[in-house]
Amino acid sequence: MTFTVNGKGFKRLLNTFLVLAMITTMATSVYAADPVPPTAPTVAAIPDVKLKDLTAKPNVIVIATGGTIAGQVADGDPTNLQNYRAGTYTMEDMVAQLPRKDKIADVSTYQFGNKGSGGYLITELYDLSLAVDQALKTYDGVVVTTGTDTMEDIAYFLDLTVRSEKPVVITGAMRPWDAIGTDAPANLYNAIKLAGSGKTKWFGTVLMLNDVIQAARDVTKSNAHRLDTFETPILGALGYIDQDSISIYRAPGRVSKAGKPTWSTPFDLSKITKADLPMVEIAYAYQEAGGGAIKGFVADGAKGIVTAGTGAGGISAKMSAARTEAIKQGVLFVTTTRTGSGTMYPSSSDGIIAGDSLNAQHARMLLLLSLAFTKDQKTIKDWFATFGAQNVETSATGS
């Protein structure tokens, strides 16, 4: 059975949610005096699964944002893999075309948006995260479809902000829905299967593409075109999907905190408004790099900057000088490496935090959310060392 969330009543509720969210943001920015604690945003009421014909199958909702997976080839040429229109097909139509989907889950759909992943604002990701949590109040699992360009950014944002322990699976495609050799239907089918299996409960957000399951914190896009573009450097994949088998070989470190208060991150978006989300940028290091990028970011209003340094996080003398001046102005820095993998050594310098093994784009999301909740450097450093590092917690017992 396929149930689609696309009625006029639901659209009116969604519009109401967006309007109220905008009003909340405007009120925060206009009335600076006498601030009041933010109230929880009104989230669109995704229909309760109890209204449906319940079966023994899991109830999974696919929240669609567009991307290549929803793309349509241009000029009717399915062999042209470069020239296509992303975000064209609706998820309702795509799910309707999936064979044997009723064998794995009772599938619903919700069209959050329909554009490329790089076109989404951080404030829109705020709305997306709240929509995912709202859905997980009644559904057994959520699949989020996005474009692959910034999929790892979106996935880690959800990993840090979604409050529910239920499965959240992100998927997409490297080839459009109707192109020759497309990976889109298989990725969507397997993502639904994974979300409904419950095997990634407590994992946070995971990616599922090309039959491979990856942790949102660790995964990165490694190639502009290949179907197996997503990789997890050093640590490797979480598991694989082979026909009817879902094999999990390792789990993210946060699974060791399952059921404990420390499993949840501090980043509860219902406690802040969109206006609290700061500007955080990335400065890339290279031979004789100038300090202009850092100076420009500060001038534009950046509250935090992540440096993608050479080797173990090194930056040029000019970048270092610009960083020193920026720190004096209250800008917080996080060090990462441009090499693709490697852990940063802890920093004792004021205004500089080590990014552990996070890549620059992941570290940016963590710094952005941290600054939205506090300006205290020690607290943020602790968050990077715990929620950012995601080390496994073990407890020894003995007689």
N, C-alpha and C positions, 0 to 999 in steps of 0.2 A: 504493500500500500504506500502510495506517495501522497503526502499532505503538503500543500504549498501555502505559505503565509504571504498572501498577496491581496487580501480583501481590502475594500475601501475603508472599512472601519479600522483595520490595523494601520493603514497608511495615515489616517487621521491621528491615531495615537502616536505614531512615530513622528509626525509633524509637530504634534504637541510637545513631545520630548525634546526635539531639536530647538523649538522656539523657547521653551523654558530654560534649556541649557544656555542659549544665547543671552536670554535676559539675565541669568545668573552671572555670566561673564561680564556683561555691560554694567551691571550693578556694582560688581567688584572694582571695575576700572574707573567708574565715574565717582562713586562716593568713597573717597579715600579716608575721610574722617570717620571716627567711631566705628571701626570694623567690627563685624559680628561673625561668629563661627559659621563656616559654610554648611549648608544643609545638603543632604544626599540628593543628587539629581533625580528627576523623574525619568525612569527608563521605560522604553516601549514595552508594552505588555505582550510578550510572545506567548501565544496560546498554550494553555496547560495541556500536557499530553493526556490527562485524564478525560479530556473531551473527545478523544479519539477511540477507535476500536482497538483496545489493548490486546496484544498477543504476547507470546513468550519472547518475541524478538526485541532487541534493544531499540529505544527511540533515539534517533540521531537527527540533529538539525544541521544543515549546511548553510553557513552564513557567507554569502558571496560578495566579493569586493571587485571582481573583474580580473584583468590581467590577460596574459597569453592564453591561459586555459579556457577563457571565454572568447578567444579571438576568432575572427573569420578571415579566410584567405581573400586576397584582393583579386578582382577581375575573374573570379571563378577558377583560379589556377591553384590547385592543391599542391603543386610541386614547388611553389615559390614560398620558401620558409622564412624569407626576410621581409617581404612586403605584405603585411596583413594588418587588420584592424583589431587591436586588443580591446577587450571589454565590450564585445558585441552581443553574444548570446546571453540569455538570462539563465540563471541556475535552474529555474523551473523546466525550461526546455532541455537543458543538459541532463538533469536527473531523469527526465522522462525517457531519454534515449539509452540509459544504462541497462544492459541486460541482467536479468536475475538479481536485481537489487533487493527485491522483496525476500530473497533467501537469506540476506545478511542483516537487514535492519528495517525498521519502519522509518522512512526518510521524509523529513520536512525540509523546506527551503525558505530562506529569507534573503532578499536582495538588498544588502546594505549599501552597495554602490556598484559601479561598473566602469572602472578606469584602471590605468596602469598603477602599479604599486608606488612608483616614485612620485605620483601626483597627489598622494594623501598627506595632509598636514598632521602634525603631532596632535592637534586638537581633535582631529577626526579619529585618530587612534584611541584617544580618550573615550570617544563615543563607542567605538568598536569594542573596546575592553568591557565597558559596562553592558553592552548588548550580549556579549559572550556570557558574562556572569548571570545576567537575567535569564538567558536560555538554560543555563545549567541548573537553575532552580527546579526545573521540571524534566529536562531531557537528560538522557544517560551519557551523552557525549556530544561534542561540537566539532564540526569540521569548518575551518575557515579557508576559503580559496582566495589567493592573491596572485599578483604578478611576481615573478621571481627576481626582478631587479633589486628590490629592497626587502625581499621576503625575510631575510635573516634579521633585519632591523625590526620589522613588524612582529615577528615571532618572539624575539626577546622582550619587546615591550609587553606583549601579552603574558609571557612567562613571568615577568616581574610584577604584573598588576592584577591578573585574574585571581580571585579569592578562592574559587572552588577547587577541590581536589580532583574533580572528575576529568576525564580525558579531553584535552584540547589538541586537535591535530590540524596542522596547516599543510596545505598542498597547493600545487599549481602545475604548470607545464612549460616545457621549453618549445613546444610546437603548438600552434593553434588547433582548436577543436576539430576543424574539418580539413586539416592538412594531411598529406601523405605521411605515413609513419608516425602519426601523432601519439604522444604519450598521455594526452589529457584524460580520456575516458578511464584508462587503467589506473592512473594516479587518483582520480576522484573515487573510483570504486574501492580501491584499497584503503584510502583514507577513511571512508565510511565504515569499512570493515574493521579497521583498527580502532576507531573511536567507539564503535559498538561493542568491541571485545572486552573493554575494561582493563586491558593489559597495561595501559599506561596511566592508570589511576595513581595519583600522587607524584607523577613524573613532571608535572608542569606542562608547558607547551612543547610539543614535538613536531618535527617535520616528517612527512612521508612522501617521497618522490622516488620513482625508479625502483620500487620495491624495497627501498632502504629507509629505516627509521633512524632519525637523528635528533639529538637534544638541541633545543633552541639556543641555549647558552653557547654551545661549542661549534655549531655548524656555520659554514660559510660557502658562498658561491665561488667556484674556482675556475669556471670557464664560461665564455660568453654564449656558446652554442651547444655544447655537448649535453646529452640527456642525463648523464651522470655527473652533472656540474656540482652538486652539493656534496661537500666532504666535511669530515670532522678531523682536523689535523691532530696528530699524536694519539688522541684518545680513541678514535674510531667510532663506528656506528653503534647504536643501541641494539639494533636487531634488523630482521628482514621479514618480508612477507613472500612466501612461496606457495602459490595456489591457495589451498585452504589453511595452510599453516602460518601462524604468526610466532616467530621465534625471537625472544628477548634474551640477549646475552650479557648486557650490563644495564645499569640504571644510573640516572643522574644522582649526584651526591645528596640532593635534597630529599631523596626517597628515604634516606636513613633517619629523617626527622618526621616521617609520616605520623600523623595524629598528634604531633606536639605543637605547641604555640609557635616554636621557632621555624616550623615549615612555611608559614605564611610570611611574606615580605612585609615591610612597613608601608608599602606603597598602595594603600587603599584609596582609590580615586574618588570614592564617594565622600571623602573627607577634605577634598580640595576642589577648586574650580579650574577651568581651562586657563584663566588668567594667571594662575600660579605656575604654569609650565614655562620655564625659562628658556632663553636661547643658549644652546650649547653647540660649539663648532669643533671641527677637526682640522688640525694643522699638520701637514705632511712634511717630513724632513727629507733632505737630499743634499748632495754635495754643494757646499757654500750657500745653503738656503738663507734667504733674507728674513728679516723680522716683520716684513710688511703684512703678511697674512694675519699674524697674531695682533698687530696694531689695528688692522682693519676690523677684525672680529670684535675687539674691545670697543672700537669707535661705534660699531653697529649695535652695541648693547649686550654682547655675549657675557653671560655670568659664569660660564665654565668653558674650558677648551681642553680637548684631548689631543695630545701629540702622538702621531704615528712615527716613532723614531727609528733611526737606523740601529741595527744590531739589538742590543739590550736596552733600547729606548733612547739612544743618543740623539741630540739635536745640535745644530750649528751654533757658533758663538753669537751670531746676530739673532737667531731665534731665542737663545738663552737670555740675551739682554732684554729682548722684547717681553719674554715671559716674566722676568724679574720686575719690570715696570708694571706689567698687568697685575701681578700678584699684589703689588702695593695699592692697586685700585680695587682690590677685593675679588679679583677673578680667581677661580679655583682651577687647577690643572690636574690632569690624569695622564700618566705616561703609559704608552703601549708600544709595540714594535710593528714595523711595517713588513717584517719578514714572513708573517703568516702564522707563526707559532712561537711560543716561548713565554716564560713567566718573568714579570718585572720584579726586581728587588725592591723591598720596602724602602720608602724615602723618609728621611728625617727632616727634610726641608719643609719649612712652613709654606703652605699653599700648593704643595705637590703631593699627589697620592699615586701609589703604584696601582696599575690596572690588573694585577695578577696575570692570568693568561688570556684575558679578554682581548679580542681584536678591537680596533679603534671604533668601529661602528657599534659594537656591543657596549663598550665602555662609555660611549656617548649616551646611550639610552639609560644606563645605570646612573651616570652623573646627572643627567637631566632630571630624572625622577627624584634623585637624592636632594637636589637643590630645590625641587618643588616642595619638599617636606621639611627641610631644615637648611640653615646656613652654617651650622656648626661643623667645622672641619673634622674634629675628632669623631663625631657621630658618623659622618660620611665615610671616613677612613675605615671605621669599624664595619660599616655596611659593605664596603668593597672587600674586606677581609672575610666576611661571612657569607652574605647573600651573593656577592660577586664571585667569590672563590668556589662556593658550593662544595666544600670538602666533605668527605664522608665522616659522619659522627659514629664513633664506636664506643661501647661501654664494656669494660672488663669486669667479669664476675669471678669470684673465687671462694673457696671454702675457708 
